[in-house]
Amino acid sequence: MQEIKTLLEDQGKAFEAFKEANDARLKAIEEKGYAPADVVEKVDTINAELAKLGKDYTELLKQKGRPEAPSQMTEEQAEHKEAFDRMLRKGHTEGLDELQRKAMNSHDDPDGGYLVLPEMDGMIDRVVPTISALARLANNKTISTAKYEKLVKTTGMALAWIADGANNGETTEPTYSKIDIEVFTAEVEPWVFNQTLEDAEINLATDLAEEAAIGFGEGIGSALVIGNGVGKPKGITAYTAVANASYAWGSLGYIAAGASGAFTSSAPGDTIVNLQHSLKQQYRPGAAFLMSDATLATVRQMKDGSGAYYLWQPDPTGGFGGRLLGSPVEIDDNMPTIAANSLSIAYGNFARGYTVVNRRGTILIRDNITAKGKTKFNFTRRIGGGVTNFEAIKLMKFASS
């Protein structure tokens, strides 16, 4: 896609200008003990430009997620689509249940509503990962029950060396932990004026799908990071966090940034190196950093201990987050901004460490009674999420210890 390529090229050019300006800032601090206001302003301006390019990149991906018309539809599917549109605009539901079962090969009971069209559901599936990086990185499962259950091996069997003629007996047995992830109902309710429903020029299904997709993306994305697990997924920052040296299964280990609400002033990049190496080597292939764009703006200014090179580099062949110490950076603005004791950076193999569970397709209920002159469309999804491997994710806590 040419637009994405152009944005990535613009990012690379902006970062070259950023390095030049930031080098001047660092040199001034070294020589004078402070950086002139105009130099600091230039660094902030370019940093803001880089942040804007990132937002433009995200918006472009959302647009690419708009539903596409199926290239070929069976007669039953075309008839179902036409009937579904009548339901959206007029509320006519005659024969829709039977058409839906035939067209979608589904015998699910949608609890009084209707399973949305496949292209509408597909748009939600495409847009949610655009808004939520964690939703894209995590292991995604679809189930037909009320919860997802999994046994995770927490310790393996120990090898034993046996001398000739000796009998060492049984080796240590492996131990397991049971993981349960419940699914909860999430809803989005866009409202439409009845006059709009009568306008045949408007692609109502596309407009509703876009609103629902963005609503689900924002709500689910937030829950996967900060949700408390009560009626919603449990986010990665909601689990008990302990100093990595005291890590035990059931908690997430953290590395301290070195100061309250900030990186340590001396060699701040070293704490990121420590975070990366706190993750066991077996999880590092496929691992990524997860942080907000505001946090990345701070990290982008860091150099290695010798001051020779920047820790962060743009990646013209990958995502807009670039690479930090060789690992990809995923921007997720649901991650907390840097503050006292915040858990603002995560590093892990999220496909092995976190699981997002979906129970069924999206259900739609039409309501033209609640408010005069308007019709609301109630979209619901059943979704859950939680950590399934506590070894595979590490956090950075912005505290002195």
URTA-V282398 format. One record per pair of residues at least 12 apart in sequence whose ideal C-beta (glycine too) atoms are under 10 Angstrom apart, sorted by the first residue. I is the first residue (numbers start at 1). J is the second residue. Records with the same first field share a line. If there is no record, write none. Layout:
BEGIN
I->J + J
END
This chain:
BEGIN
1->60 + 61 + 64
3->56 + 57 + 60 + 63 + 64
4->56 + 57 + 60 + 61 + 64 + 319 + 320
5->316 + 317
6->56 + 60
7->53 + 54 + 56 + 57 + 60 + 320
8->53 + 57 + 314 + 315 + 316 + 317 + 318 + 319 + 320 + 322
9->314 + 316
10->49 + 50 + 53 + 56 + 57 + 314
11->49 + 50 + 53 + 54 + 56 + 57 + 314 + 315 + 316 + 320 + 322
12->313 + 314 + 315 + 316 + 322
13->53 + 314
14->46 + 47 + 49 + 50 + 52 + 53 + 314
15->46 + 47 + 49 + 50 + 53 + 300 + 310 + 312 + 313 + 314 + 322
16->46 + 314
17->42 + 43 + 45 + 46 + 49 + 50
18->42 + 43 + 45 + 46 + 47 + 49 + 50 + 297 + 300 + 301 + 310 + 314
19->46 + 300 + 301 + 303 + 309 + 310 + 313
20->42 + 43 + 46
21->39 + 40 + 41 + 42 + 43 + 44 + 45 + 46 + 47
22->35 + 39 + 40 + 42 + 43 + 46 + 47 + 300 + 301 + 302 + 303 + 310
23->43 + 303 + 307 + 310
24->36 + 38 + 39 + 40 + 42 + 43
25->39 + 40 + 42 + 43 + 44 + 301
26->39 + 43 + 301 + 303 + 307
27->39 + 307
28->40
30->307
43->297 + 300 + 301
44->297
46->300
47->294 + 296 + 297 + 298 + 300 + 301
48->297
50->293 + 296 + 297 + 300 + 314 + 320 + 322
51->293 + 294 + 296 + 297 + 300 + 331
52->293
53->320
54->293 + 296 + 297 + 319 + 320 + 321 + 322 + 331 + 333
55->293 + 320 + 331 + 333
56->320
57->130 + 319 + 320 + 321 + 331
58->130 + 131 + 133 + 293 + 320 + 331 + 333
59->130
60->130 + 320
61->126 + 127 + 129 + 130 + 131 + 319 + 320
62->123 + 126 + 127 + 130 + 131 + 210 + 213 + 214 + 217
63->127 + 130 + 210
64->126 + 127 + 130
65->122 + 123 + 124 + 125 + 126 + 127 + 128 + 129 + 130 + 131 + 209 + 210 + 213 + 214 + 217
66->119 + 123 + 126 + 127 + 203 + 206 + 207 + 209 + 210 + 213
67->117 + 118 + 119 + 120 + 121 + 122 + 123 + 124 + 126 + 127 + 203 + 205 + 206 + 209 + 210 + 213
68->119 + 122 + 123 + 126 + 206
69->81 + 119 + 203 + 206
70->117 + 118 + 119 + 122
73->103
74->102 + 103
75->102 + 103
76->98 + 99 + 100 + 101 + 102 + 103 + 104 + 105
77->99 + 102 + 103 + 104 + 117 + 118
78->103
79->95 + 99 + 102 + 103
80->95 + 96 + 98 + 99 + 100 + 101 + 102 + 103 + 104 + 117 + 118
81->99 + 103 + 117 + 118 + 119 + 205
82->99
83->95 + 96 + 97 + 98 + 99 + 100 + 103 + 114
84->96 + 99 + 100 + 103 + 114 + 115 + 116 + 117 + 120 + 205 + 364
85->117 + 200 + 203 + 204 + 205
87->114 + 364 + 366
88->114 + 116 + 117 + 192 + 197 + 204 + 205 + 208 + 364 + 366 + 375 + 377
89->192 + 194 + 196 + 197 + 198 + 199 + 200 + 202 + 204 + 205 + 366 + 375
90->197 + 198 + 366 + 368 + 375
91->197 + 366 + 367 + 368 + 369 + 375
93->114 + 366
96->114
97->110 + 114
100->114 + 115 + 117
101->115
103->115 + 117 + 118
104->116 + 117 + 118 + 121 + 361
106->360 + 361
108->144 + 360 + 361 + 363
110->360 + 361 + 362 + 363 + 364 + 365 + 380
111->185 + 360 + 363 + 365 + 380
112->363 + 365
113->362 + 363 + 364 + 365 + 366 + 377 + 378 + 379 + 380
114->362 + 363 + 364 + 365 + 366
115->360 + 361 + 362 + 363 + 364
116->205 + 208 + 209 + 212 + 361 + 362 + 363 + 364 + 377 + 379 + 381
117->205 + 209 + 361 + 362 + 364
118->361
119->205 + 206 + 209
120->205 + 206 + 208 + 209 + 210 + 212 + 213 + 361 + 362 + 364 + 379
121->209 + 212 + 213 + 361 + 362 + 364 + 379 + 381
122->209 + 213
123->205 + 206 + 208 + 209 + 210 + 212 + 213 + 214 + 362
124->188 + 209 + 210 + 212 + 213 + 214 + 215 + 216 + 217 + 220 + 361 + 362 + 379 + 381
125->140 + 213 + 216 + 358 + 361 + 362
126->213 + 217
127->209 + 210 + 212 + 213 + 214 + 215 + 216 + 217 + 218
128->140 + 213 + 214 + 215 + 216 + 217 + 218 + 219 + 220 + 221 + 224 + 356 + 358 + 381 + 383
129->217 + 220 + 221 + 356
130->213 + 214 + 217 + 221
131->213 + 214 + 215 + 216 + 217 + 218 + 219 + 220 + 221 + 222 + 332 + 333 + 334
132->216 + 217 + 218 + 219 + 220 + 221 + 222 + 223 + 224 + 225 + 330 + 332 + 333 + 334 + 356
133->221 + 224 + 225 + 288 + 290 + 291 + 319 + 321 + 329 + 330 + 331 + 332 + 333 + 334 + 335 + 350
134->220 + 221 + 223 + 224 + 225 + 233 + 235 + 236 + 288 + 290 + 330 + 332 + 334 + 335 + 346 + 350 + 354 + 356 + 385
135->216 + 217 + 220 + 221 + 223 + 224 + 225 + 233 + 332 + 334 + 350 + 354 + 356 + 383 + 385
136->221 + 319 + 330 + 332 + 350 + 351 + 356
137->224 + 286 + 287 + 288 + 290 + 328 + 330 + 332 + 346 + 348 + 349 + 350 + 351 + 353 + 354 + 356
138->224 + 236 + 350 + 351 + 352 + 353 + 354 + 355 + 356 + 357 + 385 + 386 + 387 + 388
139->349 + 350 + 351 + 352 + 353 + 354 + 355 + 356 + 357 + 385 + 388 + 389
140->351 + 354 + 355 + 356 + 357 + 358 + 385
141->181 + 355 + 356 + 357 + 358 + 359 + 384 + 385 + 388
142->356 + 357 + 358 + 359 + 360 + 361
143->181 + 183 + 357 + 358 + 359 + 360 + 382 + 384
144->359 + 360
145->183 + 357 + 359
146->182 + 183 + 359 + 382 + 384
147->180 + 181 + 182 + 183 + 357 + 359 + 384
148->179 + 180 + 181 + 182 + 183 + 355 + 356 + 357 + 358 + 359 + 384 + 385 + 386 + 388
149->178 + 179 + 180 + 181 + 182
150->176 + 177 + 178 + 179 + 180 + 181 + 355 + 388 + 389
151->176 + 177 + 178 + 179
152->175 + 176 + 177 + 178 + 179 + 249 + 387 + 388 + 389 + 390 + 391
153->174 + 175 + 176 + 177 + 389
154->174 + 175 + 176 + 177 + 248 + 249 + 250 + 389 + 390 + 391
155->172 + 173 + 174 + 175 + 176 + 177 + 249
156->171 + 172 + 173 + 174 + 175
157->170 + 171 + 172 + 173 + 174 + 175
158->171 + 172 + 173 + 174
159->171 + 172
160->172
175->249
177->249 + 250 + 388 + 389 + 390
179->355 + 386 + 387 + 388 + 389 + 390
180->384 + 386
181->229 + 233 + 234 + 354 + 355 + 356 + 357 + 383 + 384 + 385 + 386 + 387 + 388
182->229 + 231 + 232 + 233 + 234 + 357 + 359 + 382 + 384 + 385 + 386
183->233 + 357 + 358 + 359 + 360 + 381 + 382 + 383 + 384 + 385
184->223 + 227 + 229 + 230 + 231 + 232 + 233 + 357 + 359 + 381 + 382 + 383 + 384 + 385
185->231 + 232 + 359 + 363 + 380 + 381 + 382 + 383
186->215 + 216 + 219 + 220 + 223 + 231 + 232 + 233 + 362 + 379 + 380 + 381 + 382 + 383 + 384
187->212 + 215 + 216 + 219 + 363 + 365 + 378 + 379 + 380 + 381
188->208 + 211 + 212 + 213 + 214 + 215 + 216 + 217 + 218 + 219 + 362 + 377 + 378 + 379 + 380 + 381
189->211 + 212 + 215 + 365 + 367 + 370 + 376 + 377 + 378 + 379 + 380
190->207 + 208 + 209 + 210 + 211 + 212 + 214 + 215 + 375 + 376 + 377 + 378 + 379
191->211 + 367 + 370 + 371 + 374 + 375 + 376 + 377
192->204 + 207 + 208 + 211 + 368 + 374 + 375 + 376 + 377
193->371 + 373 + 374 + 375
194->368 + 371 + 372 + 373 + 374 + 375
195->373 + 374
196->374 + 375
197->368 + 374 + 375
204->377
208->364 + 377 + 379
209->362 + 364 + 379
211->377 + 379
212->362 + 364 + 377 + 378 + 379 + 380 + 381
213->362 + 379
215->379
216->362 + 379 + 380 + 381 + 383
218->333 + 334
219->232 + 381 + 383
220->232 + 233 + 334 + 356 + 358 + 381 + 383 + 385
221->235 + 332 + 333 + 334
222->235 + 332 + 333 + 334
223->235 + 238 + 334 + 356 + 383 + 384 + 385
224->236 + 237 + 238 + 332 + 334 + 350 + 354 + 356 + 383 + 385 + 386
225->237 + 238 + 290 + 292 + 332 + 333 + 334 + 335 + 336 + 343 + 346 + 385
226->238 + 334 + 335 + 336 + 343
227->334 + 384 + 385 + 386
229->384 + 385 + 386
232->383 + 384 + 385
233->354 + 355 + 356 + 357 + 383 + 384 + 385 + 386
234->354 + 384 + 385 + 386 + 387
235->334 + 335 + 343 + 354 + 385 + 386 + 387
236->252 + 290 + 334 + 335 + 343 + 346 + 348 + 350 + 353 + 354 + 385 + 386 + 387 + 393 + 395
237->252 + 334 + 335 + 336 + 342 + 343 + 344 + 346 + 395 + 397
238->252 + 343 + 386 + 387
239->251 + 252 + 343 + 386 + 387 + 390 + 393 + 395
240->252 + 390
241->253 + 254 + 341 + 343 + 394 + 395 + 396 + 397
242->254 + 395 + 397
243->255 + 256 + 397 + 399 + 401
244->256 + 274 + 275 + 278 + 279 + 394 + 395 + 397
245->278
247->278 + 390 + 391 + 394
248->390
249->389 + 390 + 391
250->387 + 390
251->387 + 390
252->343 + 346 + 348 + 353 + 387 + 390 + 391 + 392 + 393 + 394 + 395
253->275 + 278 + 279 + 390 + 391 + 393 + 394 + 395 + 397
254->275 + 278 + 343 + 345 + 346 + 394 + 395 + 396 + 397 + 398 + 399
255->271 + 272 + 273 + 274 + 275 + 276 + 277 + 278 + 279 + 345 + 347 + 394 + 395 + 396 + 397
256->271 + 274 + 275 + 341 + 396 + 397 + 398 + 399 + 400 + 401
257->271 + 272 + 274 + 275 + 338 + 342 + 344 + 345 + 396 + 397 + 398 + 399 + 400
258->270 + 271 + 274 + 396 + 398 + 399 + 400 + 401
259->271 + 340 + 398 + 399 + 400
260->339 + 340 + 341 + 342 + 397 + 398 + 399 + 400 + 401
261->337 + 338 + 339 + 340 + 341 + 342 + 344 + 398 + 399
262->298 + 338 + 339 + 340 + 398 + 399 + 400
263->298 + 299 + 301 + 302 + 338 + 396 + 398
264->400
266->305
267->302 + 303 + 304 + 305
268->298 + 299 + 301 + 302 + 303 + 311
269->299 + 301 + 302 + 303 + 304 + 305 + 307 + 310 + 311 + 312 + 324 + 325
270->302 + 304 + 305
271->302 + 345 + 396 + 398
272->289 + 299 + 302 + 311 + 312 + 324 + 325 + 327 + 345 + 347 + 396
273->304 + 305 + 311 + 325
274->394 + 396
275->289 + 324 + 325 + 345 + 346 + 347 + 348 + 394 + 395 + 396
276->289 + 324 + 325 + 326 + 327 + 347 + 394
277->325 + 347 + 394
278->347 + 348 + 394 + 395 + 396
279->327 + 347 + 348 + 349 + 353 + 391 + 392 + 393 + 394
280->349 + 391 + 392 + 394
282->349 + 352 + 391 + 392
283->347 + 348 + 349 + 350 + 351 + 352 + 353 + 389 + 391 + 392 + 393 + 394
284->326 + 327 + 347 + 348 + 349
285->327 + 349
286->327 + 328 + 348 + 349 + 350 + 351 + 352 + 392
287->327 + 328 + 347 + 348 + 349 + 350 + 351 + 352 + 353 + 392 + 393 + 394
288->319 + 321 + 323 + 324 + 327 + 328 + 329 + 330 + 346 + 347 + 348 + 349 + 350 + 351
289->312 + 321 + 322 + 323 + 324 + 325 + 327 + 328 + 329 + 330 + 331 + 345 + 346 + 347 + 348 + 396
290->321 + 328 + 329 + 330 + 331 + 332 + 334 + 335 + 344 + 345 + 346 + 347 + 348 + 350 + 393 + 395
291->321 + 324 + 329 + 330 + 331 + 332 + 333 + 335 + 336 + 337 + 338 + 344 + 345 + 346 + 347 + 396
292->331 + 332 + 333 + 334 + 335 + 336 + 337 + 338 + 344 + 345
293->320 + 321 + 331 + 332 + 333 + 335 + 337
294->331 + 333 + 335 + 336 + 337 + 338 + 344
295->329 + 331 + 332 + 333 + 335 + 336 + 337 + 338 + 342 + 344 + 345 + 396 + 398
296->312 + 320 + 321 + 322 + 324 + 329 + 330 + 331 + 335 + 345
298->337 + 338 + 344
299->311 + 312 + 322 + 324 + 329 + 338 + 345
300->312 + 313 + 314 + 322 + 324 + 329
302->324
304->325
310->324
311->323 + 324 + 325 + 326
312->324 + 325 + 329
313->325 + 326 + 329
315->328 + 329
319->331
324->345 + 347
325->347
327->347
329->345 + 347
330->346 + 350
332->346
336->398
337->398
338->396 + 398
339->398
340->397 + 398 + 399 + 400
341->397 + 398 + 399 + 400
342->395 + 396 + 397 + 398 + 399
343->395 + 396 + 397 + 398 + 399
344->395 + 396 + 397 + 398
345->394 + 395 + 396 + 397 + 398
346->393 + 394 + 395 + 396
347->393 + 394 + 395 + 396
348->387 + 389 + 390 + 391 + 392 + 393 + 394 + 395
349->389 + 391 + 392 + 393
350->387 + 389 + 392 + 393
351->389 + 392
352->388 + 389 + 391 + 392 + 393
353->387 + 388 + 389 + 390 + 391 + 392 + 393 + 394
354->385 + 386 + 387 + 388 + 389 + 392 + 393
355->384 + 385 + 386 + 387 + 388 + 389
356->383 + 384 + 385 + 386
357->382 + 383 + 384 + 385 + 386 + 388
358->381 + 382 + 383 + 384 + 385
359->381 + 382 + 383 + 384
360->380 + 381 + 382 + 383
361->381 + 382
362->379 + 380 + 381 + 382
363->378 + 379 + 380 + 381 + 382
364->377 + 378 + 379 + 380
365->377 + 378 + 379 + 380
366->378
END
